[in-house]
Amino acid sequence: MNAEKEDVTIIKSPVEIPRRAIKTQFSESIKHEQIPVEKCRNCLSYNYWDRETIPYCITETFLNSVTKDAEHPLVFASSNVYRIKEKTSVKAIFDELTMA
């Protein structure tokens, strides 16, 4: 809820798809280095990717974000994340959208 427009960056997902993410130490580091895959969780088809060349394991990164390394998470976000200023519910958002 404290994000500013400048806090959003573009990174590549492990399958080379550009994604928007909140700038963190992790999101900035994967732009410049590969994070070795320590444990394969079989979340992607072996025919599609090579553990030796992907920039990081997305499943392991998300798990580490809530267990081992909460200070350096991977957080995907939309380009409008800076507009969120308060907690709300999905129902309240849809109510607001359908009233427009």
N, CA, C and O atoms as a DFTB+ gen file, in Angstrom:
400 C
 N C O
     1  1       0.820      -1.206       0.000
     2  2       0.000       0.000       0.000
     3  2       0.855       1.257       0.000
     4  3       0.343       2.370      -0.122
     5  1       2.164       1.069       0.138
     6  2       3.063       2.219       0.110
     7  2       3.797       2.342      -1.214
     8  3       4.710       3.158      -1.346
     9  1       3.412       1.547      -2.184
    10  2       4.119       1.554      -3.463
    11  2       3.902       2.865      -4.196
    12  3       2.826       3.460      -4.159
    13  1       4.956       3.287      -4.857
    14  2       4.901       4.451      -5.734
    15  2       5.036       3.946      -7.167
    16  3       5.435       2.803      -7.389
    17  1       4.711       4.779      -8.122
    18  2       4.789       4.396      -9.535
    19  2       6.189       3.876      -9.895
    20  3       6.323       2.947     -10.691
    21  1       7.221       4.477      -9.308
    22  2       8.611       4.109      -9.598
    23  2       9.011       2.773      -8.982
    24  3      10.079       2.247      -9.299
    25  1       8.180       2.215      -8.111
    26  2       8.501       0.959      -7.424
    27  2       8.208      -0.270      -8.274
    28  3       8.467      -1.394      -7.844
    29  1       7.675      -0.072      -9.467
    30  2       7.348      -1.197     -10.349
    31  2       8.461      -1.333     -11.384
    32  3       8.889      -0.354     -11.995
    33  1       8.918      -2.566     -11.563
    34  2       9.970      -2.849     -12.529
    35  2       9.548      -4.023     -13.410
    36  3       8.610      -4.747     -13.076
    37  1      10.223      -4.204     -14.505
    38  2       9.935      -5.330     -15.402
    39  2      11.059      -6.355     -15.238
    40  3      12.239      -6.016     -15.326
    41  1      10.677      -7.613     -14.997
    42  2      11.636      -8.706     -14.898
    43  2      11.181      -9.821     -15.826
    44  3      10.051      -9.808     -16.314
    45  1      12.057     -10.780     -16.068
    46  2      11.667     -11.948     -16.852
    47  2      11.279     -13.071     -15.905
    48  3      11.948     -13.313     -14.900
    49  1      10.202     -13.744     -16.235
    50  2       9.843     -14.941     -15.480
    51  2      10.782     -16.053     -15.908
    52  3      11.510     -15.890     -16.887
    53  1      10.789     -17.189     -15.202
    54  2      11.663     -18.296     -15.602
    55  2      11.412     -18.795     -17.023
    56  3      12.293     -19.410     -17.624
    57  1      10.234     -18.540     -17.563
    58  2       9.936     -18.966     -18.933
    59  2      10.057     -17.796     -19.909
    60  3       9.471     -17.804     -20.992
    61  1      10.833     -16.788     -19.498
    62  2      11.201     -15.658     -20.353
    63  2      10.064     -14.702     -20.683
    64  3      10.181     -13.924     -21.630
    65  1       8.978     -14.735     -19.938
    66  2       7.866     -13.808     -20.158
    67  2       8.092     -12.571     -19.289
    68  3       8.267     -12.706     -18.078
    69  1       8.093     -11.377     -19.868
    70  2       8.251     -10.170     -19.048
    71  2       7.074     -10.017     -18.092
    72  3       5.918     -10.195     -18.477
    73  1       7.383      -9.685     -16.848
    74  2       6.361      -9.496     -15.813
    75  2       6.677      -8.247     -15.014
    76  3       7.841      -7.891     -14.829
    77  1       5.637      -7.587     -14.544
    78  2       5.831      -6.449     -13.648
    79  2       5.967      -6.976     -12.221
    80  3       5.254      -7.892     -11.811
    81  1       6.889      -6.383     -11.482
    82  2       7.109      -6.775     -10.098
    83  2       7.469      -5.540      -9.285
    84  3       7.937      -4.533      -9.819
    85  1       7.239      -5.644      -7.983
    86  2       7.675      -4.592      -7.074
    87  2       9.196      -4.685      -6.969
    88  3       9.746      -5.781      -6.857
    89  1       9.874      -3.542      -7.006
    90  2      11.327      -3.543      -6.863
    91  2      11.703      -4.015      -5.463
    92  3      11.302      -3.420      -4.463
    93  1      12.469      -5.078      -5.413
    94  2      13.051      -5.576      -4.168
    95  2      14.487      -5.949      -4.484
    96  3      14.903      -5.903      -5.642
    97  1      15.238      -6.312      -3.476
    98  2      16.605      -6.758      -3.725
    99  2      16.591      -7.964      -4.659
   100  3      17.457      -8.083      -5.525
   101  1      15.611      -8.863      -4.490
   102  2      15.534     -10.037      -5.352
   103  2      15.225      -9.650      -6.793
   104  3      15.918     -10.097      -7.707
   105  1      14.202      -8.831      -7.014
   106  2      13.825      -8.481      -8.393
   107  2      14.940      -7.730      -9.111
   108  3      15.086      -7.847     -10.328
   109  1      15.721      -6.965      -8.368
   110  2      16.838      -6.260      -8.993
   111  2      18.007      -7.220      -9.260
   112  3      18.698      -7.082     -10.270
   113  1      18.232      -8.184      -8.370
   114  2      19.368      -9.093      -8.552
   115  2      19.167     -10.036      -9.729
   116  3      20.133     -10.367     -10.417
   117  1      17.920     -10.482      -9.984
   118  2      17.730     -11.427     -11.091
   119  2      17.865     -10.767     -12.458
   120  3      17.915     -11.456     -13.477
   121  1      17.923      -9.455     -12.488
   122  2      18.188      -8.773     -13.756
   123  2      19.644      -8.955     -14.165
   124  3      19.988      -8.821     -15.340
   125  1      20.507      -9.264     -13.181
   126  2      21.943      -9.299     -13.430
   127  2      22.594     -10.651     -13.183
   128  3      23.735     -10.869     -13.589
   129  1      21.891     -11.556     -12.528
   130  2      22.493     -12.844     -12.215
   131  2      21.456     -13.952     -12.211
   132  3      20.259     -13.701     -12.073
   133  1      21.918     -15.150     -12.360
   134  2      21.062     -16.334     -12.302
   135  2      21.081     -16.864     -10.872
   136  3      22.146     -16.942     -10.259
   137  1      19.919     -17.227     -10.332
   138  2      19.818     -17.808      -9.005
   139  2      19.755     -19.327      -9.193
   140  3      18.787     -19.822      -9.770
   141  1      20.745     -20.073      -8.730
   142  2      20.753     -21.524      -8.968
   143  2      19.504     -22.219      -8.419
   144  3      19.000     -21.863      -7.354
   145  1      19.017     -23.211      -9.159
   146  2      17.865     -24.000      -8.722
   147  2      18.378     -25.053      -7.753
   148  3      19.138     -25.944      -8.131
   149  1      17.951     -24.939      -6.493
   150  2      18.410     -25.879      -5.473
   151  2      17.553     -27.139      -5.419
   152  3      18.064     -28.239      -5.206
   153  1      16.254     -26.973      -5.612
   154  2      15.349     -28.115      -5.555
   155  2      14.297     -27.945      -6.634
   156  3      13.598     -26.933      -6.672
   157  1      14.183     -28.928      -7.507
   158  2      13.186     -28.854      -8.569
   159  2      11.834     -29.291      -8.031
   160  3      11.713     -30.353      -7.421
   161  1      10.836     -28.480      -8.256
   162  2       9.473     -28.779      -7.800
   163  2       8.597     -29.252      -8.954
   164  3       7.391     -29.427      -8.781
   165  1       9.189     -29.460     -10.131
   166  2       8.475     -29.959     -11.309
   167  2       7.268     -29.105     -11.681
   168  3       6.225     -29.630     -12.070
   169  1       7.410     -27.810     -11.562
   170  2       6.280     -26.937     -11.885
   171  2       6.216     -26.579     -13.366
   172  3       5.192     -26.088     -13.841
   173  1       7.299     -26.820     -14.094
   174  2       7.315     -26.551     -15.522
   175  2       7.693     -27.813     -16.271
   176  3       8.375     -28.685     -15.733
   177  1       7.259     -27.905     -17.485
   178  2       7.569     -29.062     -18.323
   179  2       9.066     -29.149     -18.595
   180  3       9.694     -28.153     -18.954
   181  1       9.627     -30.318     -18.428
   182  2      11.047     -30.511     -18.713
   183  2      11.372     -30.263     -20.175
   184  3      12.507     -29.914     -20.499
   185  1      10.417     -30.432     -21.054
   186  2      10.657     -30.201     -22.471
   187  2      10.790     -28.720     -22.791
   188  3      11.290     -28.353     -23.854
   189  1      10.348     -27.881     -21.885
   190  2      10.302     -26.453     -22.168
   191  2      11.498     -25.689     -21.615
   192  3      11.890     -24.673     -22.188
   193  1      12.082     -26.151     -20.522
   194  2      13.123     -25.379     -19.875
   195  2      14.259     -26.261     -19.384
   196  3      14.116     -27.478     -19.263
   197  1      15.366     -25.635     -19.109
   198  2      16.560     -26.316     -18.636
   199  2      16.951     -25.710     -17.291
   200  3      17.175     -24.503     -17.197
   201  1      17.032     -26.527     -16.265
   202  2      17.360     -26.034     -14.924
   203  2      18.679     -25.288     -14.880
   204  3      18.892     -24.459     -13.995
   205  1      19.555     -25.567     -15.811
   206  2      20.864     -24.906     -15.830
   207  2      20.797     -23.493     -16.405
   208  3      21.708     -22.695     -16.182
   209  1      19.736     -23.172     -17.138
   210  2      19.700     -21.876     -17.810
   211  2      18.584     -20.944     -17.347
   212  3      18.621     -19.753     -17.657
   213  1      17.591     -21.452     -16.613
   214  2      16.536     -20.531     -16.162
   215  2      17.121     -19.553     -15.146
   216  3      18.044     -19.915     -14.416
   217  1      16.609     -18.325     -15.080
   218  2      17.188     -17.328     -14.174
   219  2      16.926     -17.629     -12.695
   220  3      17.723     -17.249     -11.838
   221  1      15.816     -18.309     -12.389
   222  2      15.477     -18.663     -11.012
   223  2      14.284     -19.605     -11.041
   224  3      13.590     -19.706     -12.053
   225  1      14.048     -20.288      -9.942
   226  2      12.883     -21.166      -9.812
   227  2      11.757     -20.358      -9.168
   228  3      11.887     -19.914      -8.027
   229  1      10.674     -20.169      -9.880
   230  2       9.594     -19.325      -9.367
   231  2       8.917     -19.932      -8.140
   232  3       8.578     -19.206      -7.206
   233  1       8.716     -21.240      -8.126
   234  2       8.069     -21.878      -6.981
   235  2       8.935     -21.733      -5.732
   236  3       8.443     -21.353      -4.670
   237  1      10.199     -22.032      -5.862
   238  2      11.116     -21.920      -4.724
   239  2      11.204     -20.471      -4.239
   240  3      11.274     -20.216      -3.037
   241  1      11.200     -19.538      -5.170
   242  2      11.271     -18.123      -4.805
   243  2      10.039     -17.687      -4.024
   244  3      10.163     -16.992      -3.015
   245  1       8.858     -18.084      -4.474
   246  2       7.640     -17.733      -3.738
   247  2       7.635     -18.373      -2.350
   248  3       7.267     -17.723      -1.372
   249  1       8.039     -19.635      -2.259
   250  2       8.102     -20.297      -0.959
   251  2       9.105     -19.601      -0.042
   252  3       8.816     -19.381       1.135
   253  1      10.265     -19.258      -0.562
   254  2      11.271     -18.561       0.248
   255  2      10.783     -17.194       0.697
   256  3      11.183     -16.710       1.755
   257  1       9.925     -16.568      -0.097
   258  2       9.404     -15.243       0.247
   259  2       8.588     -15.259       1.538
   260  3       8.489     -14.243       2.226
   261  1       8.011     -16.397       1.863
   262  2       7.198     -16.475       3.088
   263  2       7.836     -17.337       4.166
   264  3       7.313     -17.424       5.277
   265  1       8.965     -17.979       3.853
   266  2       9.595     -18.825       4.860
   267  2      11.009     -18.354       5.193
   268  3      11.269     -17.914       6.313
   269  1      11.909     -18.445       4.241
   270  2      13.326     -18.177       4.494
   271  2      13.742     -16.722       4.334
   272  3      14.579     -16.233       5.092
   273  1      13.170     -16.024       3.359
   274  2      13.700     -14.724       2.972
   275  2      12.594     -13.697       2.762
   276  3      12.456     -13.127       1.679
   277  1      11.819     -13.472       3.798
   278  2      10.676     -12.551       3.697
   279  2      11.103     -11.109       3.448
   280  3      10.287     -10.293       3.021
   281  1      12.356     -10.785       3.706
   282  2      12.846      -9.422       3.483
   283  2      13.143      -9.136       2.010
   284  3      13.270      -7.976       1.621
   285  1      13.258     -10.202       1.176
   286  2      13.604     -10.030      -0.232
   287  2      12.670     -10.849      -1.114
   288  3      13.126     -11.743      -1.827
   289  1      11.383     -10.563      -1.078
   290  2      10.423     -11.398      -1.808
   291  2      10.344     -11.062      -3.295
   292  3      10.842     -10.033      -3.753
   293  1       9.710     -11.956      -4.019
   294  2       9.303     -11.685      -5.392
   295  2       7.816     -11.378      -5.326
   296  3       7.022     -12.219      -4.904
   297  1       7.436     -10.174      -5.743
   298  2       6.040      -9.749      -5.678
   299  2       5.638      -9.226      -7.047
   300  3       6.037      -8.130      -7.441
   301  1       4.844     -10.014      -7.774
   302  2       4.318      -9.542      -9.047
   303  2       3.208      -8.538      -8.768
   304  3       2.464      -8.680      -7.797
   305  1       3.098      -7.534      -9.610
   306  2       2.099      -6.492      -9.401
   307  2       1.738      -5.858     -10.741
   308  3       2.481      -5.972     -11.715
   309  1       0.608      -5.203     -10.775
   310  2       0.212      -4.500     -11.995
   311  2       0.884      -3.130     -12.036
   312  3       1.452      -2.675     -11.044
   313  1       0.812      -2.499     -13.166
   314  2       1.391      -1.163     -13.289
   315  2       0.621      -0.141     -12.440
   316  3       1.113       0.962     -12.203
   317  1      -0.567      -0.501     -11.990
   318  2      -1.382       0.414     -11.177
   319  2      -1.309       0.125      -9.681
   320  3      -2.121       0.643      -8.915
   321  1      -0.356      -0.688      -9.257
   322  2      -0.275      -1.056      -7.842
   323  2      -0.125       0.174      -6.945
   324  3      -0.577       0.167      -5.800
   325  1       0.498       1.211      -7.454
   326  2       0.702       2.429      -6.659
   327  2      -0.623       3.109      -6.289
   328  3      -0.659       3.949      -5.390
   329  1      -1.699       2.749      -6.975
   330  2      -3.002       3.364      -6.688
   331  2      -3.679       2.763      -5.462
   332  3      -4.642       3.331      -4.947
   333  1      -3.187       1.621      -4.991
   334  2      -3.789       0.976      -3.814
   335  2      -3.307       1.707      -2.568
   336  3      -2.108       1.786      -2.302
   337  1      -4.242       2.228      -1.824
   338  2      -3.896       2.992      -0.623
   339  2      -4.563       2.458       0.634
   340  3      -4.308       2.953       1.732
   341  1      -5.425       1.439       0.480
   342  2      -6.071       0.853       1.660
   343  2      -6.445      -0.591       1.377
   344  3      -6.619      -0.987       0.225
   345  1      -6.567      -1.378       2.454
   346  2      -7.006      -2.764       2.301
   347  2      -8.488      -2.771       1.993
   348  3      -9.254      -1.970       2.530
   349  1      -8.877      -3.678       1.129
   350  2     -10.280      -3.800       0.763
   351  2     -10.561      -5.243       0.384
   352  3      -9.653      -6.075       0.398
   353  1     -11.780      -5.546       0.053
   354  2     -12.138      -6.901      -0.342
   355  2     -12.389      -6.954      -1.851
   356  3     -12.637      -5.933      -2.491
   357  1     -12.321      -8.141      -2.389
   358  2     -12.635      -8.326      -3.804
   359  2     -14.069      -7.888      -4.071
   360  3     -14.344      -7.244      -5.083
   361  1     -14.977      -8.231      -3.177
   362  2     -16.387      -7.847      -3.325
   363  2     -16.520      -6.327      -3.417
   364  3     -17.258      -5.825      -4.264
   365  1     -15.823      -5.600      -2.567
   366  2     -15.921      -4.131      -2.586
   367  2     -15.382      -3.570      -3.906
   368  3     -15.932      -2.607      -4.442
   369  1     -14.323      -4.164      -4.423
   370  2     -13.776      -3.708      -5.710
   371  2     -14.782      -3.955      -6.818
   372  3     -15.024      -3.068      -7.636
   373  1     -15.382      -5.159      -6.863
   374  2     -16.366      -5.450      -7.906
   375  2     -17.602      -4.569      -7.741
   376  3     -18.165      -4.115      -8.737
   377  1     -18.033      -4.320      -6.510
   378  2     -19.157      -3.412      -6.294
   379  2     -18.852      -2.024      -6.855
   380  3     -19.708      -1.399      -7.482
   381  1     -17.645      -1.555      -6.630
   382  2     -17.243      -0.240      -7.132
   383  2     -17.211      -0.230      -8.655
   384  3     -17.654       0.731      -9.285
   385  1     -16.685      -1.303      -9.246
   386  2     -16.589      -1.381     -10.700
   387  2     -17.957      -1.482     -11.357
   388  3     -18.164      -0.907     -12.426
   389  1     -18.891      -2.194     -10.752
   390  2     -20.211      -2.373     -11.367
   391  2     -21.106      -1.175     -11.159
   392  3     -22.120      -1.039     -11.842
   393  1     -20.755      -0.299     -10.230
   394  2     -21.548       0.922     -10.017
   395  2     -21.169       2.005     -11.002
   396  3     -21.916       2.964     -11.193
   397  1     -20.020       1.862     -11.625
   398  2     -19.530       2.904     -12.540
   399  2     -20.318       2.951     -13.809
   400  3     -20.034       3.771     -14.682
